[in-house]
Structures are given as structure tokens and as C-alpha cells.
Amino acid sequence: MKRAVTHWYTKDQPIFENNEDIPDCKIDVTRIPGGADTPPCLKISHNTFETMEKANWEFLRLSLPVTCDASFIDETEKMHRWEEIRIRQHRLLMEAEHQAQPGGAHLDHIMKSGFTMNDLKGLQRNYSEDGVESDEVMRHGPQRPSRASRRGEALSPPGIEINGEMHMSDPENAYSDHEMDDDRKKRGRSPFRLFGKKRDQSKDKLKDRRTPEPEPRKGTMQQRTVARSATRVSNTGTREAAQMAAERKSMGSPQGVESFGNEVYDADCLKLINEYFYGVRIFPGQDPTHVYVGWVTTQYHVHSKEFNQDKVRHAAIYVEDESEKTVEVVNRQSCYMVRADELFNEVTQDASGKGASQGMFVGCFVDTATGTIRFTCEGKETSHVFLMEPETKLFPAIFVEATSKEILQIELGRTPTTLPLSAAVLPTGDKHINPQFPPRLKVQCLKPHQWARVPNTALQVHALKLSDIRGWSMLCEDPVSMLALHIPEEDRCIDILELIEMDRLLSFHAHTLTLYSALCYQSNYRAAHALCNHVDQKQLLYAIQSEYMSGPLRLGFYDLLIALHLESHANTMEVCKNEFIIPLGPELKDLYVDPEMCHSLRSLQTLSVRPQMNMTEIA
């Protein structure tokens, strides 16, 4: 067996790779989950800063991009969308308040469909018989409530929630029962309550004297869906109150509605919001003049000892009409970065930059509906604005030269007019307003070089100079085909033969081929025809005939070829190999009319049920 040796070379094209996959990476990333008041964060630190005289520039980005829309809208349409969002929010709040009223739905039912005596019984303002008797006791008793005997039964101040119910301690509300008329008290009494009391007393004699703890009232389950902070004073009922609050939140909130503080959003509101945000908090000690924040595209491949905006290539596309008048101008560049100290000086009017060294916060915004990038510093708007092209993929990026061990942290929060970054980088799921921390979101570092494979077969190009005027003619007789693996998120292709040096991509692609084979199980022709459009004849023949294909991929392509075109037919042939159709008619009887011919063999045309393979062109 003889085969040419494969050669590899270092390709001078920087690419981003995950921080954990680079063996000698100087950057440490700490994932900090979000809390009640803090968003999820990625803390960036330098692991060898104390042992180095001067740190090098590090080019960082997040692994998942934000993609702009295919068509943009103007600012007027954006304002109309926000007006619609505010209208829907007001409607949701009104519905929540209407559902929170205890008798709201009951009154609507009475007004629409009439009422009965049972409906009137429910409208007695919750004045029970025991409550009427307690009023009589309170009339003859002391005018002020006695001091609580236990610490957990202290009196509640105004607006305090106890065991899931709201109690007001206003003196007028506390003693309003004493000022009620006698007619209203008598109206709440029942003439048959004496018999009910005697029956209850006879039952209580047979039971234990200890009274069981009352169950939560059903009315407490239908409170407002908007969460309100309240102080709970009962130590003994804290656990029960927490359980009731959780049940109230799960039962009262409608499906598809999310709340964040005092803001309420449903699915239609979230669809109208197309602006996303992430923040960068620079720690004290880190020089902001050595920090660039912003966004990079998939075409950024610049690695140098120090970052400079002049090294970034800019291209401007001018669209003109017939009269050579400029209609549209599109500026294109590979990164949109701003320096942190410039933002700080713009919002604080501090040219010295002393305040910036004490730490600062920079906000980065991208509007996928208008294609606009803007920045804020310390919560104030800046004049740095960039316009994007449709369907541009943008990665959050930070270029930094460390001047302290603790550099900065990336905060994946949100603002009142934006959604968190996790709602944009996960396009398969529905939008959400609460910040999430997807495990796929990694910090990537720019690696200056990468390995590339030398093709085993080069193109045979024939060059011929025709003349000084006509120039040269080049002819390629036998083109060399190759099979590439496309990575949509990074917008780049890799030769499939190079996957032998990339374990993760090799394993992922091999498992993908195994999944394709499993879809064709038990003669699933519909899935097989769909896969034939995805993995066509050229790919299968190249993978089978290639001498340098890695083992897992070769096995996967062979199994896929068998599952697509051969397995179902072979299984059917195996099952039907002993099955024939013999016509039982008068012709068969005529062949064996003579008794002497009963044991003889006569030729009779039969029909087999074994299928015949039929090849058709893929539409």
C-alpha cells in the first residue's frame, strides 16, 4: 500500500476560538450566574499579569452572533411600534387588576346572565355569622386591640402582607366594624344559626380539642400577577406564605406573559422589540485607554501587537441614479469598536481621564430592525452611531490590554427599552425578557495562526500568451473537486479532510451522519428523499473514493449510503425471497387431468412479489 504524505502549513489568517480550547491562553473567564438584582456576568481576568512586565493585547468576542433583519424600518415605524407596545402593556395591567378584584368576575356574570339567591349570598361582603358575633363582643370590649403575646403575632403596619392577605392598619379601617349600623349586622345573621351551633358542638365533643390549621383560602390564589414587594411579619407562617405566593404566581399569570419589575410583556410585545443590549463594566485599576468595546463581523481577521483604528479597513459603497446623484451610501468595515476613555470624556467633560481609572460602565446597543449600533457610558447617550447592512452578523467584542489582574466583566442584562443579549443569540426559541445564560455562549480569543492542509492534487493549468494586446489565456482541463464543511455562525468553510485535526467538529459531523442514517429506519422513504436533496450523489461518491477521508466520516458516509439506497430494498428482498404468487385457475387443473401426471412437473408462469429497484432523478 503506497500513498503520498499529506503536508500541512501555517496559514496566516487569525481566527477566533473558544478560550477553553486554546492551551496557553492568558485569559481566565469566570461565569457568574444572575441573581435577584444582578444580571449574569462573564468576568475576565489575566492569569499571568503579575509575572509579566507588560501584557499583550487580547482580542475577545462572544461565540454567538446577533443577526440584523433582512429589511430595515425607519424611525417613524419604530415609534409606532413602541406606541403599540405601551397600549398592550396598559391593557395587560388593566386585565391583571380586573382579575385581582375578588368579586369582579362574579359581578360580570350576574350582569350578563342574571342572578339567583346563591349569587346574592356571595355578595354579603364576607360578613359571616362569627364576624357578626365578634362585632357584638367588640362593642362591649376594649376600644383598642391588646398587645400581642407572642413575637410572631405582632401587629402589622400599614400595607403589610400576612399569610398572603393584605391587612390595613389604618385606625379608620381597623375600627370601621364598630361604626356599622345595627340593621346591617342583623341582615347578616341567620335565624337557623342556633341549630347549626348545637350540631357543631356535638361533633366537636367527639374530636380532639386541638383545632387543625386552616387551609389557605381560595381567594388568595387570585391576586395580581404583577409581583409586589411586601414585608412579612409572621415568622411561623413564612413557609406557607411563600408556597401560597408561588401558587398564586403560577395560577394567576396567563400563559406567554412575562413580567420584569413593574413592566409586563406578552408574546406580541416581545415580537415588536428588536433592540438588544450588553454591558461592559471596567474594574478600577484597568486603564480605559487600553479598552475597546463594540461589535465585530465574521470578516475580522486582524491580529497585531497593539490595536489601532487605522488598521481597520473601511469601504464605502455609493449608489447613484442616472444623473449621478448619490442615492444611498453604505459604509462597510470588519469591526465597529470605540475606545472606553473617549466615551467617558464625552459624557463627563473630563479631559484628564482620572475619573475613568476608578471604573466605568459602557452599554452597547444594536437594533436589528433599523440596523443601528449605539453606545452609552454611565447611563448617558454618546454620539457614536454606526449603520449596518441587512443580514449582518455581529459578535459582541472587547479588545483590551491588561493593566491589572482583574480587567472587566461582561454583563448580559437589559434596559427598559431593550431585550437581553440571550434573546437574540438564540433565534430558535421565543424571545424572553428575563436575562438567561446559555451554555453555548463562550468567550473566544483571536488566535494569530491556524493550520491548513496542502492539497494532494493540484490543478493542471495551461497558460498561453496570445499577443501583447490580447494578453494571456489560461485553461484548466481537469478541475479538482473538494468537499467543504460550512459553519453558518462564523461564515467560513473548512475542507472536510482537515477535520482529522479538529476532534470536536469531526465528532459532530460523524454524529450528524449517524442521525441521518437513523432517519431512514424501517424504509422511511419520505425522509430518505429529503436527505437525498441534502446529501447528493456527488458528496457520497467523493467521500467513498477519497483516500484521505478520516475513519469516522468514511464510516458515516458508507452507512448513510446503505441506509438511503440499499437497506430498505435489501430487507424487502430478504423477506419476500420465498414468496410467489401461483394462479389457481382452470389452466392448472387441465395440466394434471391425467392421473399418471400427478407427480410430474409442468411449466407454469408464476409471479414473484420481490420488488424491483427503480432509480429516479431527484427533483
C-alpha positions as CSV (number, residue, x, y, z in Angstrom):
1,M,0.0,0.0,0.0
2,K,1.5,3.3,-1.1
3,R,0.1,6.8,-0.5
4,A,1.5,10.3,-0.7
5,V,2.3,12.0,2.6
6,T,0.0,14.9,3.5
7,H,1.7,18.2,4.2
8,W,0.4,21.0,6.4
9,Y,1.3,24.6,6.6
10,T,0.6,27.6,8.9
11,K,-2.0,29.8,7.5
12,D,-1.6,33.5,8.4
13,Q,-5.3,34.1,8.9
14,P,-6.3,34.8,12.5
15,I,-9.5,33.1,13.7
16,F,-11.5,33.2,16.9
17,E,-11.5,30.0,19.0
18,N,-13.0,29.2,22.4
19,N,-11.0,30.3,25.3
20,E,-11.0,26.9,26.9
21,D,-9.7,25.2,23.7
22,I,-6.5,27.3,23.5
23,P,-3.8,25.7,25.6
24,D,-1.7,28.7,26.5
25,C,-4.4,31.3,26.8
26,K,-3.7,34.2,29.1
27,I,-7.3,35.0,29.8
28,D,-9.5,33.4,32.5
29,V,-13.2,33.5,32.2
30,T,-15.5,33.1,35.3
31,R,-19.2,32.6,34.7
32,I,-21.3,34.4,37.3
33,P,-25.0,33.4,37.3
34,G,-27.6,36.0,37.7
35,G,-29.2,36.9,41.0
36,A,-32.3,38.7,42.1
37,D,-30.9,42.2,41.2
38,T,-27.9,41.3,39.2
39,P,-27.7,40.0,35.6
40,P,-25.5,37.0,34.6
41,C,-21.9,38.1,34.0
42,L,-18.7,36.9,32.4
43,K,-15.7,38.0,34.5
44,I,-12.4,38.5,32.5
45,S,-9.1,38.3,34.3
46,H,-5.4,37.9,33.3
47,N,-3.8,34.8,34.7
48,T,-0.1,35.9,34.2
49,F,-0.3,39.6,34.7
50,E,1.8,39.6,37.9
51,T,4.6,37.7,36.2
52,M,4.9,39.9,33.1
53,E,6.4,43.3,32.6
54,K,3.7,44.2,30.1
55,A,0.7,42.3,28.9
56,N,-0.2,41.8,25.3
57,W,-3.3,42.9,23.6
58,E,-6.1,40.3,23.8
59,F,-8.9,40.3,21.2
60,L,-12.1,38.8,22.7
61,R,-15.6,38.2,21.4
62,L,-18.6,36.2,22.4
63,S,-19.3,33.0,20.4
64,L,-22.9,33.6,19.3
65,P,-23.8,36.4,16.9
66,V,-26.7,38.8,16.6
67,T,-28.1,38.9,13.0
68,C,-29.8,42.0,11.6
69,D,-33.1,41.7,9.8
70,A,-33.4,41.2,6.0
71,S,-35.2,44.6,5.6
72,F,-34.9,47.6,7.8
73,I,-37.6,50.1,9.1
74,D,-37.3,53.8,9.7
75,E,-37.5,55.7,13.0
76,T,-41.2,56.5,12.4
77,E,-42.2,52.9,12.2
78,K,-40.1,52.2,15.3
79,M,-42.0,54.9,17.2
80,H,-45.4,53.4,16.1
81,R,-44.2,50.0,17.4
82,W,-43.4,51.5,20.8
83,E,-46.8,53.1,21.0
84,E,-48.4,49.8,20.3
85,I,-46.3,48.2,23.0
86,R,-47.4,50.7,25.5
87,I,-51.0,50.2,24.6
88,R,-50.7,46.5,25.0
89,Q,-48.9,46.9,28.3
90,H,-51.7,49.1,29.6
91,R,-54.2,46.6,28.5
92,L,-52.4,43.8,30.3
93,L,-52.2,45.8,33.5
94,M,-55.9,46.5,33.4
95,E,-56.7,42.8,32.8
96,A,-54.5,41.9,35.8
97,E,-56.2,44.4,38.0
98,H,-59.6,43.2,36.9
99,Q,-58.7,39.6,37.7
100,A,-57.3,40.6,41.0
101,Q,-60.6,42.0,42.2
102,P,-62.4,39.4,44.3
103,G,-65.9,40.0,43.0
104,G,-65.1,41.3,39.6
105,A,-65.8,38.2,37.6
106,H,-68.8,37.4,39.9
107,L,-70.4,40.7,39.2
108,D,-69.9,40.4,35.4
109,H,-71.6,37.0,35.5
110,I,-74.6,38.5,37.3
111,M,-74.9,41.5,35.0
112,K,-74.7,39.3,31.8
113,S,-76.7,36.2,32.8
114,G,-78.9,37.2,35.7
115,F,-78.7,36.1,39.3
116,T,-80.1,33.7,41.8
117,M,-80.2,33.6,45.6
118,N,-76.9,31.8,45.7
119,D,-75.3,34.7,43.8
120,L,-76.7,37.2,46.3
121,K,-75.4,35.1,49.2
122,G,-71.9,35.5,47.8
123,L,-72.3,39.3,47.8
124,Q,-72.7,39.8,51.6
125,R,-69.3,41.4,51.7
126,N,-67.8,38.4,53.5
127,Y,-69.7,39.2,56.8
128,S,-70.0,35.7,58.3
129,E,-72.1,34.8,61.4
130,D,-69.0,34.6,63.5
131,G,-68.0,38.0,62.3
132,V,-71.3,39.4,63.5
133,E,-70.9,37.9,66.9
134,S,-67.4,39.3,67.1
135,D,-68.8,42.7,66.5
136,E,-71.0,42.3,69.5
137,V,-68.1,41.3,71.6
138,M,-66.0,44.2,70.3
139,R,-68.8,46.7,71.2
140,H,-68.6,45.7,74.9
141,G,-64.9,45.0,74.9
142,P,-61.9,47.4,74.9
143,Q,-61.7,50.0,72.2
144,R,-58.0,49.2,71.3
145,P,-56.6,45.8,70.5
146,S,-54.5,44.2,73.2
147,R,-50.7,43.8,72.8
148,A,-49.6,40.6,71.1
149,S,-48.5,37.9,73.5
150,R,-46.0,36.3,71.1
151,R,-43.3,37.7,68.9
152,G,-44.7,36.1,65.7
153,E,-48.1,37.7,66.3
154,A,-47.0,41.3,66.3
155,L,-49.3,43.9,64.9
156,S,-48.9,44.6,61.2
157,P,-48.1,48.2,60.0
158,P,-50.0,49.7,57.0
159,G,-49.7,47.7,53.8
160,I,-48.1,44.6,55.3
161,E,-49.0,41.2,53.8
162,I,-49.6,38.4,56.3
163,N,-50.2,34.9,55.0
164,G,-51.0,36.0,51.5
165,E,-53.7,38.6,52.5
166,M,-53.4,42.4,52.7
167,H,-54.2,44.0,56.0
168,M,-54.5,47.7,56.6
169,S,-53.8,49.1,60.0
170,D,-55.4,52.5,59.4
171,P,-57.4,53.4,62.6
172,E,-60.4,54.2,60.5
173,N,-60.3,50.9,58.7
174,A,-59.4,49.0,61.9
175,Y,-62.5,50.2,63.8
176,S,-64.9,50.5,60.8
177,D,-66.8,47.5,62.1
178,H,-67.8,49.3,65.3
179,E,-69.4,52.1,63.3
180,M,-71.6,49.8,61.2
181,D,-75.4,50.2,61.6
182,D,-77.3,47.6,63.6
183,D,-79.5,47.0,60.6
184,R,-76.6,45.8,58.5
185,K,-75.4,43.5,61.4
186,K,-78.9,42.0,61.7
187,R,-79.1,41.5,58.0
188,G,-76.0,39.2,58.1
189,R,-77.5,37.0,60.8
190,S,-79.3,33.7,60.1
191,P,-82.3,32.5,62.2
192,F,-81.1,29.0,61.9
193,R,-77.6,29.5,63.2
194,L,-78.6,28.3,66.7
195,F,-79.2,24.7,65.4
196,G,-76.0,24.8,63.4
197,K,-74.0,25.7,66.5
198,K,-75.5,22.9,68.6
199,R,-74.8,20.3,65.8
200,D,-71.2,21.6,65.6
201,Q,-70.7,21.4,69.4
202,S,-71.9,17.8,69.5
203,K,-69.4,16.9,66.7
204,D,-66.6,18.7,68.5
205,K,-67.1,16.7,71.6
206,L,-66.0,13.5,69.8
207,K,-62.9,15.1,68.4
208,D,-59.7,16.3,69.8
209,R,-59.7,19.8,71.4
210,R,-56.8,20.9,69.2
211,T,-58.1,22.9,66.2
212,P,-56.4,22.0,62.9
213,E,-54.6,24.7,61.0
214,P,-56.9,26.3,58.5
215,E,-56.2,25.8,54.8
216,P,-55.4,28.7,52.5
217,R,-58.5,30.4,51.2
218,K,-59.2,30.2,47.5
219,G,-59.5,33.9,47.3
220,T,-55.8,34.3,48.0
221,M,-54.9,32.4,44.9
222,Q,-56.4,35.1,42.6
223,Q,-54.2,38.0,43.4
224,R,-52.4,40.3,41.0
225,T,-49.9,38.8,38.6
226,V,-47.6,41.7,38.9
227,A,-45.2,41.0,41.8
228,R,-45.2,43.5,44.7
229,S,-42.6,43.5,47.4
230,A,-44.2,43.2,50.8
231,T,-42.8,42.6,54.3
232,R,-44.0,39.5,56.1
233,V,-44.1,39.8,59.9
234,S,-45.3,36.3,60.8
235,N,-42.3,34.0,61.4
236,T,-44.4,30.9,61.8
237,G,-46.2,31.3,58.5
238,T,-43.3,32.3,56.3
239,R,-43.0,28.9,54.6
240,E,-46.8,28.7,54.0
241,A,-46.9,32.2,52.7
242,A,-44.0,31.5,50.2
243,Q,-45.9,28.4,49.0
244,M,-49.0,30.4,48.5
245,A,-47.2,33.1,46.6
246,A,-45.7,30.6,44.3
247,E,-49.1,29.0,43.6
248,R,-50.6,32.4,43.1
249,K,-48.0,33.3,40.6
250,S,-48.3,30.1,38.7
251,M,-52.1,30.1,38.6
252,G,-52.8,33.8,38.2
253,S,-50.3,34.6,35.4
254,P,-51.6,33.9,31.9
255,Q,-49.5,31.8,29.6
256,G,-47.0,33.8,27.5
257,V,-46.9,36.8,29.7
258,E,-43.6,37.8,31.3
259,S,-43.0,40.5,33.9
260,F,-39.9,42.3,34.9
261,G,-40.4,44.7,37.8
262,N,-43.4,46.8,37.0
263,E,-43.2,46.0,33.3
264,V,-45.5,43.4,31.7
265,Y,-44.9,41.9,28.3
266,D,-46.7,39.3,26.2
267,A,-45.5,37.4,23.1
268,D,-46.8,40.1,20.8
269,C,-45.0,42.8,22.7
270,L,-41.7,40.9,22.6
271,K,-42.0,40.5,18.8
272,L,-42.1,44.2,18.4
273,I,-38.9,44.8,20.3
274,N,-35.8,44.3,18.2
275,E,-33.1,46.2,20.2
276,Y,-30.6,44.2,22.3
277,F,-28.0,45.2,24.9
278,Y,-24.9,44.0,26.7
279,G,-22.8,46.0,29.1
280,V,-19.1,46.1,30.0
281,R,-18.0,47.1,33.5
282,I,-14.4,48.1,33.6
283,F,-12.9,47.5,37.1
284,P,-10.8,50.1,38.9
285,G,-7.1,49.8,38.0
286,Q,-7.7,48.9,34.4
287,D,-6.8,51.8,32.1
288,P,-9.8,52.6,29.9
289,T,-7.4,53.9,27.1
290,H,-6.4,50.3,26.5
291,V,-10.0,49.0,26.2
292,Y,-12.1,49.0,23.1
293,V,-15.7,47.8,23.2
294,G,-18.2,47.2,20.4
295,W,-19.0,44.6,17.7
296,V,-17.1,42.7,15.1
297,T,-18.3,40.9,11.9
298,T,-17.4,37.5,10.6
299,Q,-14.7,39.0,8.4
300,Y,-12.5,40.3,11.1
301,H,-9.0,38.7,10.8
302,V,-6.6,41.3,12.1
303,H,-4.1,40.4,14.8
304,S,-1.3,42.7,15.9
305,K,0.8,43.6,18.9
306,E,-1.5,46.6,19.5
307,F,-4.9,47.6,18.2
308,N,-5.3,50.8,16.2
309,Q,-8.4,52.0,14.4
310,D,-6.3,53.0,11.4
311,K,-5.6,49.3,10.7
312,V,-9.2,48.5,10.2
313,R,-10.2,48.5,6.6
314,H,-13.1,50.7,5.5
315,A,-15.1,50.5,2.3
316,A,-17.9,52.8,1.1
317,I,-20.4,51.9,-1.5
318,Y,-22.2,54.8,-3.2
319,V,-25.4,54.1,-5.1
320,E,-26.2,56.8,-7.7
321,D,-29.1,57.4,-10.0
322,E,-29.0,58.3,-13.7
323,S,-28.0,61.9,-13.1
324,E,-25.0,60.7,-10.9
325,K,-26.7,61.9,-7.8
326,T,-25.9,59.9,-4.7
327,V,-29.0,57.9,-3.6
328,E,-27.5,55.7,-0.8
329,V,-24.2,55.3,0.9
330,V,-23.2,52.1,2.7
331,N,-20.1,52.1,4.8
332,R,-18.7,48.6,5.4
333,Q,-15.9,47.6,7.8
334,S,-15.0,44.5,9.7
335,C,-15.4,45.9,13.2
336,Y,-17.2,48.7,15.0
337,M,-15.2,49.5,18.1
338,V,-14.9,52.6,20.3
339,R,-12.4,53.4,23.0
340,A,-13.7,53.5,26.5
341,D,-12.0,56.7,27.6
342,E,-13.4,58.6,24.7
343,L,-16.9,57.7,25.7
344,F,-16.2,58.7,29.3
345,N,-14.7,62.0,28.3
346,E,-17.7,62.8,26.1
347,V,-20.3,62.3,28.8
348,T,-18.3,63.8,31.7
349,Q,-16.4,66.5,30.0
350,D,-13.3,65.3,31.8
351,A,-10.2,65.5,29.6
352,S,-7.8,64.3,32.2
353,G,-9.4,60.8,32.5
354,K,-8.7,60.5,36.2
355,G,-12.3,59.5,37.0
356,A,-12.3,56.8,34.3
357,S,-9.5,54.9,36.1
358,Q,-11.8,54.4,39.0
359,G,-14.1,52.2,37.0
360,M,-16.9,52.8,34.5
361,F,-19.8,51.1,32.7
362,V,-20.3,51.1,28.9
363,G,-23.5,50.0,27.3
364,C,-23.6,48.5,23.8
365,F,-26.9,48.5,21.8
366,V,-27.8,47.0,18.5
367,D,-31.2,47.5,16.8
368,T,-31.7,44.7,14.3
369,A,-34.9,46.3,12.9
370,T,-33.1,49.6,11.9
371,G,-29.5,48.4,11.6
372,T,-28.2,50.9,14.2
373,I,-25.4,50.5,16.7
374,R,-25.0,53.0,19.5
375,F,-23.2,53.3,22.8
376,T,-23.8,54.7,26.3
377,C,-21.4,55.5,29.1
378,E,-22.5,55.7,32.7
379,G,-26.1,55.6,31.5
380,K,-25.7,58.6,29.2
381,E,-26.0,58.6,25.4
382,T,-23.0,59.2,23.2
383,S,-22.6,60.5,19.6
384,H,-21.0,57.2,18.3
385,V,-23.6,55.7,15.9
386,F,-23.0,53.1,13.1
387,L,-25.3,51.9,10.4
388,M,-25.3,48.2,9.3
389,E,-26.3,46.4,6.2
390,P,-29.2,43.9,6.2
391,E,-28.5,40.4,7.5
392,T,-25.2,41.5,9.0
393,K,-23.9,39.1,11.7
394,L,-22.4,41.0,14.7
395,F,-20.4,39.5,17.6
396,P,-20.0,41.4,20.9
397,A,-16.3,42.1,21.1
398,I,-13.7,43.6,23.5
399,F,-10.1,44.4,22.7
400,V,-8.1,45.0,25.8
401,E,-4.5,45.4,27.1
402,A,-4.5,44.4,30.7
403,T,-3.1,46.9,33.2
404,S,-4.4,44.9,36.2
405,K,-5.2,41.3,37.1
406,E,-9.0,41.9,37.3
407,I,-9.8,43.5,33.9
408,L,-13.6,43.7,33.4
409,Q,-16.8,41.8,33.3
410,I,-19.4,41.4,30.5
411,E,-23.0,41.9,31.9
412,L,-25.8,40.2,30.0
413,G,-28.6,42.3,31.4
414,R,-31.2,44.6,29.8
415,T,-32.6,48.1,29.9
416,P,-36.3,49.3,29.9
417,T,-36.3,49.6,26.1
418,T,-34.2,46.6,25.1
419,L,-34.1,42.8,25.4
420,P,-31.1,40.8,26.8
421,L,-28.5,39.5,24.5
422,S,-29.6,35.9,25.1
423,A,-32.9,36.7,23.3
424,A,-31.0,37.5,20.1
425,V,-28.3,34.8,20.1
426,L,-30.9,32.0,20.4
427,P,-33.1,32.6,17.4
428,T,-34.8,29.2,17.6
429,G,-36.7,29.9,20.8
430,D,-39.2,32.6,21.7
431,K,-38.0,36.0,22.8
432,H,-37.7,36.5,26.6
433,I,-37.3,39.5,28.8
434,N,-35.5,37.9,31.7
435,P,-31.7,37.5,31.0
436,Q,-30.5,34.0,30.5
437,F,-27.1,32.4,30.5
438,P,-27.0,29.8,27.6
439,P,-24.2,27.2,28.0
440,R,-23.3,27.7,24.3
441,L,-22.3,31.3,25.0
442,K,-18.5,31.2,25.2
443,V,-15.7,33.8,25.3
444,Q,-13.4,33.4,22.2
445,C,-9.9,34.6,21.7
446,L,-8.3,35.6,18.5
447,K,-5.6,33.1,17.5
448,P,-2.9,34.6,15.1
449,H,-2.3,31.5,13.0
450,Q,-4.1,28.3,12.0
451,W,-3.1,25.0,10.3
452,A,-4.1,24.4,6.7
453,R,-3.8,21.3,4.6
454,V,-1.8,21.2,1.4
455,P,-4.0,19.7,-1.4
456,N,-2.7,16.3,-2.6
457,T,-3.7,17.1,-6.2
458,A,-3.0,20.4,-7.8
459,L,-4.7,22.0,-10.8
460,Q,-3.2,21.4,-14.2
461,V,-3.3,24.9,-15.6
462,H,-2.1,25.7,-19.2
463,A,-1.0,29.3,-19.8
464,L,-0.5,30.7,-23.3
465,K,0.3,34.2,-24.3
466,L,-1.8,35.1,-27.2
467,S,-0.4,38.6,-28.0
468,D,0.7,41.8,-26.4
469,I,-2.8,43.2,-26.9
470,R,-4.9,40.2,-26.1
471,G,-2.8,39.1,-23.2
472,W,-2.6,35.6,-21.7
473,S,-5.0,32.7,-21.9
474,M,-5.3,30.2,-19.1
475,L,-7.0,26.8,-19.4
476,C,-7.8,24.3,-16.7
477,E,-8.7,21.0,-18.3
478,D,-9.3,18.8,-15.2
479,P,-10.8,20.6,-12.3
480,V,-10.2,19.2,-8.8
481,S,-13.3,18.9,-6.7
482,M,-13.3,19.2,-2.9
483,L,-15.9,18.8,-0.1
484,A,-16.2,21.6,2.4
485,L,-17.9,22.0,5.8
486,H,-19.8,25.2,6.2
487,I,-20.1,26.9,9.7
488,P,-23.0,29.4,9.4
489,E,-22.3,31.3,12.6
490,E,-18.7,32.1,11.6
491,D,-19.5,32.4,7.9
492,R,-16.5,30.2,6.9
493,C,-15.8,26.9,5.2
494,I,-13.4,24.1,6.2
495,D,-12.0,21.4,4.0
496,I,-13.6,18.2,5.2
497,L,-10.2,16.5,5.0
498,E,-8.9,19.0,7.6
499,L,-11.4,17.7,10.2
500,I,-8.9,14.9,11.1
501,E,-7.1,17.6,13.2
502,M,-10.3,19.0,14.7
503,D,-11.8,16.5,17.1
504,R,-14.9,18.3,18.1
505,L,-16.0,19.2,14.5
506,L,-15.1,15.7,13.4
507,S,-17.2,14.1,16.2
508,F,-20.1,16.5,15.5
509,H,-20.2,15.7,11.7
510,A,-19.9,12.0,12.3
511,H,-22.8,12.0,14.7
512,T,-24.8,14.1,12.2
513,L,-24.3,11.4,9.5
514,T,-25.4,8.8,12.1
515,L,-28.6,10.8,12.7
516,Y,-29.3,10.9,9.0
517,S,-29.0,7.2,8.8
518,A,-31.3,6.7,11.7
519,L,-34.0,8.8,10.0
520,C,-34.2,6.2,7.2
521,Y,-35.0,3.3,9.6
522,Q,-37.7,0.8,8.5
523,S,-37.9,2.1,4.9
524,N,-38.8,5.7,5.7
525,Y,-38.8,6.8,2.1
526,R,-40.1,10.3,2.8
527,A,-37.1,11.1,5.0
528,A,-34.7,9.4,2.5
529,H,-35.9,11.5,-0.4
530,A,-35.5,14.7,1.7
531,L,-31.9,13.6,2.7
532,C,-31.1,12.9,-1.0
533,N,-31.5,16.6,-1.6
534,H,-29.2,17.4,1.3
535,V,-26.5,14.7,0.7
536,D,-26.5,14.2,-3.0
537,Q,-24.6,11.8,-5.3
538,K,-21.5,13.9,-5.7
539,Q,-20.9,14.1,-1.9
540,L,-21.3,10.3,-1.5
541,L,-19.0,9.5,-4.4
542,Y,-16.4,11.9,-3.2
543,A,-16.5,10.6,0.4
544,I,-16.2,7.0,-0.8
545,Q,-13.5,7.5,-3.4
546,S,-11.3,9.8,-1.3
547,E,-8.1,8.2,0.0
548,Y,-7.6,10.7,2.8
549,M,-11.0,10.7,4.4
550,S,-10.9,10.2,8.2
551,G,-12.3,7.0,9.6
552,P,-15.4,8.2,11.4
553,L,-16.5,10.2,8.4
554,R,-15.9,7.4,6.0
555,L,-17.9,5.0,8.2
556,G,-20.7,7.6,8.4
557,F,-20.9,8.2,4.7
558,Y,-20.9,4.4,4.0
559,D,-23.7,3.8,6.5
560,L,-25.7,6.7,5.1
561,L,-25.3,5.3,1.5
562,I,-26.6,1.9,2.7
563,A,-29.5,3.4,4.7
564,L,-30.6,5.7,1.8
565,H,-30.4,3.5,-1.2
566,L,-29.8,-0.2,-0.3
567,E,-31.0,-1.2,3.1
568,S,-34.7,-0.9,2.6
569,H,-34.6,-2.7,-0.8
570,A,-32.4,-5.5,0.6
571,N,-34.6,-6.1,3.6
572,T,-37.7,-6.3,1.4
573,M,-35.9,-8.7,-0.9
574,E,-34.9,-10.9,2.0
575,V,-38.4,-11.0,3.4
576,C,-40.0,-11.9,0.0
577,K,-37.4,-14.3,-1.3
578,N,-39.7,-17.4,-0.7
579,E,-43.0,-15.9,-1.6
580,F,-44.6,-16.4,-5.0
581,I,-48.0,-15.9,-6.5
582,I,-49.4,-19.1,-8.2
583,P,-52.7,-18.6,-10.1
584,L,-55.3,-21.2,-9.1
585,G,-57.4,-21.4,-12.2
586,P,-58.7,-23.9,-14.8
587,E,-55.3,-23.9,-16.6
588,L,-53.7,-25.6,-13.6
589,K,-56.4,-28.3,-13.5
590,D,-56.0,-29.0,-17.2
591,L,-52.3,-29.7,-16.8
592,Y,-53.0,-32.5,-14.3
593,V,-56.1,-34.1,-15.7
594,D,-54.3,-37.4,-16.4
595,P,-53.8,-39.3,-13.1
596,E,-50.4,-40.5,-14.3
597,M,-49.1,-37.0,-14.4
598,C,-49.9,-36.2,-10.8
599,H,-46.2,-36.4,-9.7
600,S,-44.8,-34.7,-12.8
601,L,-43.6,-31.1,-13.1
602,R,-45.2,-28.9,-15.6
603,S,-44.1,-25.4,-16.5
604,L,-46.5,-22.7,-15.3
605,Q,-45.9,-19.0,-15.3
606,T,-45.6,-17.6,-11.8
607,L,-45.2,-14.1,-10.4
608,S,-42.8,-13.2,-7.6
609,V,-43.6,-10.5,-5.1
610,R,-39.9,-9.5,-4.7
611,P,-39.6,-5.8,-5.5
612,Q,-37.5,-4.4,-8.4
613,M,-35.2,-1.4,-7.7
614,N,-36.2,1.7,-9.6
615,M,-33.8,4.7,-9.8
616,T,-35.3,8.1,-10.5
617,E,-33.8,11.6,-10.8
618,I,-34.0,13.8,-7.7
619,A,-36.3,16.8,-8.4
